[in-house]
Amino acid sequence: MDRKTGMQTMAMSPVNSALRRIGVIAGTLPVLALSACGGDDGPARRAPEVTVSQPVVRPVRPFVDFTGTTRAIESVEIRARIGGVLREQRFQPSEIVDENQVLFVIEPEQYQAARDEAAALLNSAIADSALKESNLERVQIAIETNAVSKQDLDRAQAERDAAVASVLGARARLSRAQLDFDYTRVRTPITGQVGRRLVDPGNLVGYGEQTLLTTVNRIQPIHVFFNAPEWVVLAMLRAMEEAQVAEAVEGGSRTVQGQKKGVVEVLVGTAADADSFPIEGYVDFVGNTVDPSTGTIEIRAEFDNEDLDLFPGLFVRVRVLGVEARDEVLVSERAIGTDLGGKYVYRVGEDNVVERVYVTVGQPQPDGTIVVEEGIGVDDTYISNGLLRARPGLPVTPLTEEEMAQRQAAMAQQAGAAGQEGAEPAEADSGEEE
């Protein structure tokens, strides 16, 4: 070997030595990785913890939701029926007024004077009629002795009849004058909630038009109107017939009568009730015509409204309940997942292996559960919380809700204790610095 070749060999030897060391290290990495991931001597990976539950079976009443509006069961416009100056207001806005209660007073003086005048005219007519009656009696006696002629008798009878007619006319004028005088006290014909006054006292009302003064709405009970599709109405009527509800046809519409008229229950919720339906009522009217443009029928429900929670013109959420409750399988609504195949539930099978089970769901319930019509049974165990930690075909560690709560409480207690231990040295150091 010449000198040049020997020098190259010496120069390459450190490089070769380094490469050989790198190769040895690279060869050992897969072995270490395999031993860490699941070798016989390494720790086994714990399956993720999830919360599991079992389906429950309980009676569930089907329901359908709509949007409706409230209307007063009776509504009256209070108007001035005679002319005059508005003198008084005898109510407070929005209060409940009783039937025949005086709400306003229109100046009564001129109408009182007219009534008194009519009464005087009536008394005069009565006196004149009595005089004419006496004259007739005298003429009738005289005609028997031929002291007067037949013409005198006819005249006396005519005068008596005219006097009687004058009495009737005077009595009618008095009744009209009394009615006008009564109209000076404006009363409400119904019991209900009164609105605000629309005309202030001191203004002239009733001349040229019957001036609108205020309105009164009867809202105890109150009605809610909504439109339902044909299939809902047909099912409702069929349920009424099956329940042997007494029905009658009035004015071309179906009206539920009798004590069983509340067989179709209705719940209502307002904007202040979030997602709840706290107000209970029943259907009392079903229309007789389907709207051809929408395919719906008008339905009316009645509510007692004892607490005055409803007033006319509100938009409300309406829930119509089915007549009979049926036993249904229910699972937690948060356990339902969705993919291209549809709705599914993660069921925990043998050896705690997760299975994806496609289900047919029904109506969600107010308590956070949902009806499962097909796909899962009452004896199955499903994952109710922790779906993101579960994978079909892989095992999980199932815990009940109580066990999961206890475990989380224990972990929180351990974390708190660890935090306190970590804070003690810092306090000691700060003491030494002082």
Stockholm file with secondary structure:
# STOCKHOLM 1.0

chainA/1-434         MDRKTGMQTMAMSPVNSALRRIGVIAGTLPVLALSACGGDDGPARRAPEVTVSQPVVRPVRPFVDFTGTTRAIESVEIRARIGGVLREQRFQPSEIVDENQVLFVIEPEQYQAARDEAAALLNSAIADSALKESNLERVQIAIETNAVSKQDLDRAQAERDAAVASVLGARARLSRAQLDFDYTRVRTPITGQVGRRLVDPGNLVGYGEQTLLTTVNRIQPIHVFFNAPEWVVLAMLRAMEEAQVAEAVEGGSRTVQGQKKGVVEVLVGTAADADSFPIEGYVDFVGNTVDPSTGTIEIRAEFDNEDLDLFPGLFVRVRVLGVEARDEVLVSERAIGTDLGGKYVYRVGEDNVVERVYVTVGQPQPDGTIVVEEGIGVDDTYISNGLLRARPGLPVTPLTEEEMAQRQAAMAQQAGAAGQEGAEPAEADSGEEE
#=GR chainA/1-434 SS CCHHHHHHHHHHHHHHHHHHHHHHHHHHHHHHHHHHHHCTTSCCCCCCEEEEECCEEEEECCEEEEEEEEEEEEEEEEECCSCEEEEEECSCTTCEECTTCEEEEECCHHHHHHHHHHHHHHHHHHHHHHHHHHHHHHHHHHHHTTSSCHHHHHHHHHHHHHHHHHHHHHHHHHHHHHHHHHHTEEECSSCEEECCCSSCTTSEESSSSCCEEEEEEEEEEEEEEEEEEHHHHHHHHHHHHHTTCCEEEETTEEEECSGGGGGSEEEEECGGGTTCCCEEEEEEEECSCCBTTTTEEEEEEEECCTTCCCCTTCEEEEEEECSSCEEEEEEEGGGCEEETTEEEEEEECGGGBEEEEECEEEEECTTSEEEEEESCCTTCCEEEECGGGCCTTSBCEEECHHHHHHHHHHHHHHHHHHHHHHHHHHHHHHHHHC
#=GC SS_cons         CCHHHHHHHHHHHHHHHHHHHHHHHHHHHHHHHHHHHHCTTSCCCCCCEEEEECCEEEEECCEEEEEEEEEEEEEEEEECCSCEEEEEECSCTTCEECTTCEEEEECCHHHHHHHHHHHHHHHHHHHHHHHHHHHHHHHHHHHHTTSSCHHHHHHHHHHHHHHHHHHHHHHHHHHHHHHHHHHTEEECSSCEEECCCSSCTTSEESSSSCCEEEEEEEEEEEEEEEEEEHHHHHHHHHHHHHTTCCEEEETTEEEECSGGGGGSEEEEECGGGTTCCCEEEEEEEECSCCBTTTTEEEEEEEECCTTCCCCTTCEEEEEEECSSCEEEEEEEGGGCEEETTEEEEEEECGGGBEEEEECEEEEECTTSEEEEEESCCTTCCEEEECGGGCCTTSBCEEECHHHHHHHHHHHHHHHHHHHHHHHHHHHHHHHHHC
//
